[in-house]
Amino acid sequence: MAVDNKGFTREEIREFVHEYYLQPHGSRREWLASHSISEWIFRRWRTMVVQGDIDRGLIPREHGGMVPTNRELSAFEKARAKEIAAHRVEVEKLQKRIAELEGSNSALGKAIGLLHELNVPEPDTPPTSAQKRS
């Protein structure tokens, strides 16, 4: 069964569910209300993330307890940790590339400055046609 995501992306929904589980027990309902998401929508999102197929917006058809088991939460956390680790590796690679490009840019700027200095026109020399003959 497909679900309406109220304009949120899959990544935002995953992050929202993750943040929900980081809230202290007893404060989750207030936290949810502060984000203007109904409990009904959140339950569907949580089911989609933990038990369903969020990439296609599908949730399972069974109508049972909506509380995920520790094993399901553990699997969710492991998948989330793997996703975060992959993201960190990519960020580190991009930061190294940025540093490399900044170094190249600096060297190129220095080279251009040196070329400008070498191409400065020299002062005019006096014409040689006024030489004395002996």
C-alpha positions in Angstrom: 0.0 0.0 0.0 1.5 3.4 -1.0 1.8 6.2 1.5 1.7 10.0 1.3 4.9 11.5 2.5 3.6 15.1 3.0 6.3 16.6 0.8 9.2 15.0 2.7 12.0 13.1 0.9 13.0 9.5 1.8 16.2 10.8 3.4 14.3 13.3 5.5 11.8 10.7 6.7 14.7 8.3 7.6 16.4 11.1 9.5 13.2 12.1 11.2 12.6 8.5 12.4 16.2 8.3 13.6 15.9 11.6 15.5 12.6 10.4 17.1 14.4 7.3 18.5 17.1 9.6 20.0 14.6 11.5 22.1 14.3 10.5 25.7 11.4 8.2 26.6 8.4 10.2 27.7 9.3 13.2 25.6 8.7 11.7 22.1 5.1 12.7 21.8 5.9 16.4 22.6 8.8 16.3 20.2 6.6 14.9 17.5 4.0 17.6 18.1 6.7 20.3 18.0 7.5 19.2 14.4 3.8 19.4 13.3 3.7 15.7 12.3 0.7 13.7 13.4 1.2 10.5 15.3 -0.7 8.7 12.5 1.6 9.9 9.8 4.7 9.2 11.9 3.5 5.6 12.7 3.2 5.0 8.9 6.6 6.5 8.3 8.2 4.4 11.1 6.6 1.3 9.7 7.8 2.2 6.2 11.3 2.7 7.4 11.6 -0.3 9.8 9.4 -2.9 8.1 8.5 -1.7 4.7 10.1 -0.3 1.5 10.6 3.4 1.9 12.2 3.8 -1.5 8.9 2.8 -3.1 6.7 4.3 -0.4 5.3 0.9 0.6 4.3 -0.4 4.0 3.4 -4.0 5.0 -0.3 -5.0 4.9 -0.3 -6.7 8.2 -2.2 -4.8 10.9 -0.4 -5.7 14.1 1.6 -4.0 16.7 3.5 -1.0 15.4 6.3 -1.1 17.9 9.4 -2.4 16.3 11.3 -5.1 18.0 14.9 -4.6 19.3 16.1 -6.7 16.4 14.4 -4.4 13.9 15.7 -1.3 15.6 19.1 -2.8 15.7 19.0 -3.5 12.0 17.7 0.0 11.4 20.6 1.4 13.4 23.2 -0.7 11.7 21.9 0.4 8.3 21.9 4.0 9.5 25.5 3.6 10.8 26.6 2.1 7.5 25.0 5.0 5.6 26.7 7.6 7.9 30.1 5.9 7.6 29.8 5.9 3.8 28.8 9.6 3.9 31.8 10.4 6.1 34.2 8.6 3.8 32.8 10.6 0.8 33.1 13.9 2.8 36.7 13.1 3.7 37.5 12.4 0.0 35.9 15.6 -1.1 37.7 17.6 1.6 41.0 16.2 0.4 40.1 17.0 -3.2 39.2 20.6 -2.2 42.5 21.0 -0.4 44.3 19.7 -3.4 42.4 22.1 -5.8 43.0 25.0 -3.4 46.7 24.3 -3.5 46.7 24.1 -7.3 44.7 27.3 -7.4 47.2 29.1 -5.2 50.2 27.9 -7.2 48.5 29.0 -10.4 47.8 32.4 -9.0 51.4 32.8 -8.0 52.5 31.7 -11.5 50.2 34.2 -13.1 51.5 37.0 -10.8 55.1 36.1 -11.8 54.2 36.2 -15.5 52.7 39.6 -15.0 55.8 40.9 -13.3 58.1 39.5 -16.0 56.0 41.2 -18.8 56.2 44.7 -17.3 57.3 47.0 -20.0 60.8 48.4 -19.5 61.6 52.1 -19.7 62.1 53.4 -23.2 65.8 53.6 -24.3 67.0 56.8 -26.1 66.9 56.6 -29.9 70.3 55.5 -31.4 70.1 57.8 -34.5 71.8 60.8 -32.8 75.2 59.2 -32.6 78.3 61.3 -33.1 80.5 60.5 -36.1 84.2 60.8 -35.8 
